[in-house]
C-alpha cells in the first residue's frame, strides 16, 4: 500500500509506469501517456453519466453539454478558472479515476435501484469500495449511499430491502478492514501519513479555524485572499448543494415512501458531498486542500443543477431541445475553454524544470545525492535521485514523529540525506555559492517548513544553482555529532 497517497491510483500508476519503463519512454512521454489516461477516464465518465441520464429522465437536454464547465466552474471562473471545471482534473492525480468510478456508480445506481437484486447490490458495494481506495477521504460516498438505502428500506420494507443493504455494505467493510490492516502491517499506522499530518480528527481546532475564517472576512483582495477564498468556496458551495439534495430526498421519502432511481442516486450523492465538506471544513487545514480533494463534489453540483434545470425546462419550455440551442451550447463551451480556462503557461515552470533537469544530472555526474525534497515530487521524478519528503506527507512513521518533534533534519542526516531542495516553495534568487550559512538558514526558516530549532545544529552551503537563479540545492553538515535522533 502507500504511506502517503491513495492506493488504487498508485497501483494503476505503478502498472503503467512499469510498461513505460519496458518501452523505454522518456519522462515527458510518460507524463503525456498519463494525461491521455486521464482524458480517457473523464471521457468515459461523461459517457456513463449520459447513459444514466437517459435511463433516469428518458432524454438528455442541451444542458448536458455544459457538463465540462459545470455550475461550479461558472461561479469560480472569475476567481481562479484553472480549478473549477472537469478539464481541471486531467491533472495526473487520482481525480479522473475517482470521477470515472463515481460515474460508474451513478450509472449502475440509476439502472438497478430501487428494485435491486442481491448480485446488483453486491456490485454497487464493490464500486463503493473502489471509490474509497481511489481516494480515502471519499469514504463518505459509501456512507451517503448506505444511509439512503437503509432509509428507503425502513419506509418501504420488503423481503430483500434490508438484505440488499447488507450486500451493499459488506464489500466496503471488508475492503476497509483489509486496507487498515495491510497499511498498519507495512507502515505501522492504519491510516496514511498524509491523512494523519493534514487532519486534526477527532479534535476540532476552533481557534485555528476562527482565525483563518476571520482573515477571509477582513482581507478580501490580493493573492493570499484569493487563494483562501477558492479553498473555502470549493468546500462550502458543493456542501450547500449537497444539503439541499439530501433534505429534498429525505422529504420525498417521508411523503412518497420511495424514491425513483435517479432521485435516490442524487440524494445519496448530496449527502456524501455534504459529509465530505463538513469533514474537510472542520478537521482539515484549509491550506492543505486543493481542487483535487473535491472532484466528485464539483461534478455533483453540475448534475444536480442540470436535474433542476431539466425539470424547469420540461415544465415551462417543453420544446427546449432544438438544434439552435445545441449549437449555441457547444459554441459557448468552446469559447469558455479557449478564452477563460485555457492557460498554456499554467504549469510552464514545471515543464522547464523537467527539461533542464539534465543540468543537475550533469553537475553531479556519477554521484547519487540523497535529497530532502520540500516539494510535491517534481525533483525526485526529474532526477531519479533518492528523496525524503520534507513536507511530511510521504514520510514513514519514524520520520513523521521526527518532523513533529523538529528533528527531521537530524534523522535525515543520519540516514544519509545531506542536501535540501525545493522548486515550488522556495525561491532562491537571493542565494548563491557565496551565501554564508547563517543567511541560508534564515531563508530556510522563512519558508515555515523548517524552524530555527531544526536548522541550528547545521551549517549550510549552496552546492548547485540553476541558470535562471530560481532553484538551488543546499548542502548541510552537522556542526557537532548528535548522539541520538530520538528524545531521551
DADABEL-V328132 format. One record per pair of residues at least 4 apart in sequence whose ideal C-beta (glycine too) atoms are under 7 Angstrom apart, sorted by the first residue. I is the first residue (numbers start at 1). J is the second residue. Records with the same first field share a line. If there is no record, write none. Layout:
I->J / J
//
This chain:
1->7 / 179 / 182 / 183 / 186
2->7 / 10 / 192
3->187 / 192 / 193 / 394 / 396
4->192 / 193 / 194 / 393 / 394
5->10 / 194
6->10 / 94 / 134 / 135 / 136
7->11 / 133
8->12 / 97 / 130 / 133 / 134
9->13 / 94 / 97 / 134
10->14
11->15
12->16 / 97
13->17
14->18
15->19
16->20 / 33 / 37
17->21 / 30
18->22
19->23
20->25 / 30 / 33
25->29 / 30
27->31 / 354 / 381
28->32 / 354
29->33
30->34
31->35 / 92
32->36
33->37
34->38 / 92
35->39 / 90 / 92
36->40
37->41
38->42 / 90 / 92 / 96
39->43 / 90
40->44
41->45 / 96 / 97 / 99 / 100
42->46 / 86 / 89 / 90 / 96 / 99
43->47
44->48 / 100
45->49 / 99 / 100 / 103
46->50 / 67
47->51
48->52 / 103 / 104 / 106 / 107
49->53 / 103 / 106
50->54 / 60 / 64
51->55 / 107
52->56 / 106 / 107 / 110
53->57 / 60 / 64
54->58 / 59 / 60
55->110 / 111
56->110 / 261 / 262
57->262 / 310
60->64
61->310 / 313 / 320 / 321
62->321 / 325 / 326 / 329
63->306 / 309 / 310
64->306
65->326 / 329 / 330 / 333
66->329 / 333
67->86 / 302
68->85 / 86 / 87 / 333
69->73 / 74 / 85 / 333 / 336
70->85 / 86 / 298 / 299 / 301 / 302
71->75 / 301 / 302 / 305
72->76 / 84 / 237 / 238 / 298 / 301 / 302
73->77 / 84 / 85
75->237
76->80 / 83 / 84 / 230 / 233
77->81 / 84 / 340
79->226 / 229 / 230
80->226 / 230
81->340 / 341
82->88 / 343 / 346
83->88 / 230 / 291
84->88 / 298
85->341
86->299
87->337 / 341
88->291
89->95 / 96 / 99 / 295
90->96
91->95 / 292
93->292
94->98 / 134 / 135
95->99 / 292 / 295
96->100
97->101 / 134
98->102 / 131 / 134 / 135 / 138 / 295 / 296
99->103 / 295 / 296 / 299
100->104
101->105 / 127 / 130 / 131 / 134
102->106 / 131 / 296 / 299
103->107
104->108 / 127
105->109 / 124 / 127 / 128 / 131
106->110 / 265
107->111
108->112 / 123 / 124 / 127
109->113 / 124 / 261 / 265
110->261 / 262 / 265
112->116 / 120
113->261 / 264 / 265
114->152 / 258 / 259 / 261 / 264
116->120 / 121 / 164
118->122 / 163 / 164 / 167
119->123
120->124
121->125 / 164 / 167 / 168
122->126 / 167 / 171
123->127
124->128 / 168
125->129 / 167 / 168 / 169 / 170 / 171 / 172
126->130 / 171
127->131
128->132 / 141 / 142 / 145 / 172
129->133 / 171 / 172 / 175
130->134
131->138 / 141
132->136 / 138 / 139 / 142 / 172 / 175 / 176
133->175 / 179
136->192 / 195
137->276
138->276 / 296
139->143
140->144 / 272 / 275 / 276 / 279
141->145 / 272 / 296
142->146 / 172
143->147 / 272 / 275
144->148 / 268 / 269 / 271 / 272 / 275
145->149 / 168 / 268
146->150 / 165 / 168 / 169
147->151 / 271
148->152 / 249 / 264 / 267 / 268 / 271
149->153 / 165 / 168
150->154 / 165
151->155 / 253
152->156 / 253 / 258 / 259 / 264
153->157 / 161 / 162 / 165
155->253 / 257 / 258
156->161 / 257 / 258
157->161
160->164
161->165
162->166
163->167
164->168
165->169
166->170
169->173
170->174
171->175
172->176
173->177
174->178
175->179
176->180
177->181
178->182
179->183
180->184 / 190
181->185
182->186
183->187 / 189 / 190 / 191 / 192
184->188 / 189 / 190
187->396 / 397
188->397
189->193 / 196 / 397
191->195 / 196
193->197 / 393 / 394 / 395 / 400
194->198 / 393
195->199
196->400
197->392 / 393 / 400
198->284 / 285 / 288
199->283 / 284
200->204 / 205 / 283
201->283
204->282 / 283
205->209
206->210
207->211
208->212
209->213
210->214
211->215
212->216 / 286
213->217
214->218
215->219 / 228
216->228 / 229 / 232
219->225
220->225
221->225
223->227
224->228
225->229
226->230
227->231
228->232 / 286
229->233
230->234
231->286 / 289
232->236 / 286
233->237
234->291 / 294
235->239 / 277 / 280 / 281
236->240 / 277
237->241 / 301
238->242 / 273 / 277 / 294 / 297 / 298 / 300 / 301
239->243 / 273 / 274 / 277 / 278
240->244
241->245 / 270 / 301 / 304
242->246 / 270 / 271 / 273 / 274 / 277 / 300
243->247 / 274
244->248
245->249 / 266 / 267 / 269 / 270 / 304
246->250 / 267 / 270 / 271 / 274
247->251
248->252 / 267
249->253 / 259 / 263 / 267 / 270
250->254
251->255
252->256 / 259 / 263
253->257 / 259
259->263 / 264 / 267
260->264
261->265
262->266
263->267
264->268
265->269
266->270 / 303 / 304 / 307
267->271
268->272
269->273 / 300
270->274 / 304
271->275
272->276
273->277 / 296 / 297 / 300
274->278
275->279
276->280 / 297
277->281 / 297
278->282
279->283
280->284 / 289 / 293
284->288 / 289
289->293
294->298
295->299
296->300
297->301
299->303
300->304
301->305
302->306
303->307
304->308
305->309
306->310
307->311
308->312
309->313
310->314
311->315
312->316
313->317 / 320
314->318
320->325
323->327
324->328
325->329
326->330
327->331
328->332
329->333
330->334
331->335
332->336
333->337
334->338
335->339
336->340 / 341
337->341 / 342
338->342
347->351
348->352
349->353
350->354 / 378
351->355
352->356
353->357 / 378 / 382 / 423
354->382
356->466
357->361 / 382 / 383
358->362
359->363 / 466
360->364 / 383 / 464
361->383
363->464
364->369
368->385 / 386
369->385 / 419
370->385 / 386 / 416 / 417 / 418 / 419
371->379 / 385 / 387 / 417 / 419 / 421
372->388 / 390 / 412 / 417 / 419 / 420
373->379 / 380 / 387 / 388 / 389 / 390 / 421
374->390 / 391 / 420 / 422 / 425 / 426 / 447 / 449
375->379 / 422 / 423 / 424 / 425
376->424
377->381
378->382 / 423
379->383 / 387 / 421 / 423
380->385 / 387
388->399 / 412 / 417
389->393 / 394 / 395
390->449
391->449
392->400 / 403
395->399 / 400 / 403
396->400
397->401
398->402 / 411
399->403 / 408 / 411
400->404
401->405
402->407 / 408 / 411 / 485
403->408
405->487
406->451 / 453 / 454
407->411 / 485
408->412 / 454
409->413 / 454 / 455 / 458 / 476
410->414 / 457 / 482 / 485
411->415 / 485
412->417
413->417 / 418 / 476 / 478
414->485
418->475 / 476
419->463 / 473 / 474 / 475
420->474 / 476
421->473 / 474
422->426
423->471
425->447 / 449
426->447
427->470
428->465 / 469 / 470 / 471 / 472
429->469 / 470
430->443
431->435 / 440 / 443 / 462 / 472
432->462 / 465
433->462 / 465
435->439 / 440 / 462
437->441 / 459 / 460 / 461
438->442
439->443
440->444 / 460 / 462 / 474
441->445 / 455 / 460
442->446
444->450 / 455
445->450 / 451 / 452 / 455
450->454 / 455
452->456
457->478 / 479 / 482
458->476 / 477 / 478 / 479
459->477 / 479
460->474 / 476
461->475
462->472 / 474
463->473 / 474 / 475
464->472 / 473
465->469 / 472
466->470 / 471
478->482
//
